[in-house]
Amino acid sequence: MFDALLEFLYPPVCVGCDAAGEYLCRECKKDLKPHSEMCPVCQSASPDYQVCVGCRASEEFPLEGIVIGFSYTDELKKLILALKFGHRSHVSGFLAERLSLLVQTHPHLSDALQSDKLIVTRVPSHWIRKYRVKGYNQSELLATDLAESLDAPVIWLTRRVRYTRSQTKLNRKKRLTNLAWAFWVASTDAELEWDEIVLIVDDITTTWSTLVQVAHSIQKKHPTVKVWGAVVGRHGV
């Protein structure tokens, strides 16, 4: 109801050309570029965005793979900025619909969804950033909207216990250091079964560092579950 009120007061306008009616009009949608399927570790081609066989054998990587919606084009950047900093939280529904299609057509995630084995969660924000800086957590909005679209349960499995500087201008090594001990297992009674899949939702990734740290935190309490990431886009490095 709140989202409906927002759309009534602030009707959707295309972020690409300012046309009324949608956050991205039909013509501007053509400029969205689906991201190629790749291994998140070595970035080589890998079907269904899975960690490839070679990296699975040689790397300690806590995620089974990371599903990526789009490359970081100007159109996607404008949508993300509207969501993160433009106080247009209702953009989340539009982006979550795109993620929902990816999940429903993904062989492993769709199987888990149909078997009621898919759990949706988010990258948590520190309370300072969530309430004082933005007023909301865009990853939480995306996860909630995605779970609703998929009719899947959403559980906040982790919390952010340390306020960290923005990751935007940090390289991969500094990003990992910046996030060290930033996430911890949340106080929840959720007991996950060994064959369930946890899907961590975020807006944009560059080096996977945030998703990796959240996945490590989840597996501390739930070591047998499989963890996947799902992001709207990837900013290439």
Residue, then its C-alpha position, 0 to 999 in steps of 0.5 A: m500500500f505504501d509503495a502504491l502511494l509513492e507511485f501515486l505521488y511520484p509516478p515512475v519516470c524513466v531514468g534514461c530519457d525521462a519518459a513517464g510510465e516506467y523506471l526504464c522505458r522500452e527503448c532504454k531497456k534495450d541498453l541493459k546488457p545481460h551479464s555473461e555466465m562466469c566463474p566468480v573466482c577466475q572470471s572464466a566462462s562457467p555455465d549458470y554462474q557456478v564456481c568452475v571445477g578448477c577453482r572449486a578444487s583449488e580455492e576456498f570460496p564459500l559460495e557455489g556461484i553468483v548470479i549476475g543480472f546485468s553489466y554495469t551500463d549507464e542505465l543500470k547505474k542510474l537505476i541503482l543510484a535512484l535506489k541507493f541514494g535517490h530515496r526512491s526505494h520503490v525502484s526495488g520492485f522493478l529490479a527484483e522482478r529482473l532477479s526473479l526471472l534469473v532465479q526461476t530460469h536457473p537450474h539449481l535455484s529453480d529446483a530448490l525453489q520448487s522443492d521449498k528449499l530456497i531461503v532468501t537473505r540480504v547483505p545487512s547494513h549497519w544501523i548508522r548507515k541504514y537509519r541515519v544515512k539512507g533511511y533503508n537498506q537497499s539490499e534488504l528491500l531487494a531481498t524482500d521484494l524478490a522473496e515475495s515475487l518467488d513466494a520464498p521465505v526470507i530470513w535475516l541470517t546475519r547482522r552487521v556489527r561494525y561500521t565500515r567505510s564505503q567500499t567504492k574506492l577500495n581495491r579487492k585487498k582493502r575491501l576484504t580488510n575493511l569488512a573483516w569481522a563486520f558481519w556476524v550471525a544474527s539472533t534467529d531461531a532458524e534451523l536450516e536443513w542440510d540440503e537447503i540453499v541460501l541466496i544472498v541478495d545485493d545490488i551491485t558487486t565488484t570484487w565479491s568481497t561483501l558476499v564472501q564475508v556474509a557467506h562465511s558468517i552464514q556457514k559458521k552456524h549453518p555449515t552444511v547449507k549451500v550458499w549462492g549470491a544474486v546481484v542486479g549487476r556487476h561493476g567490472v574491474 
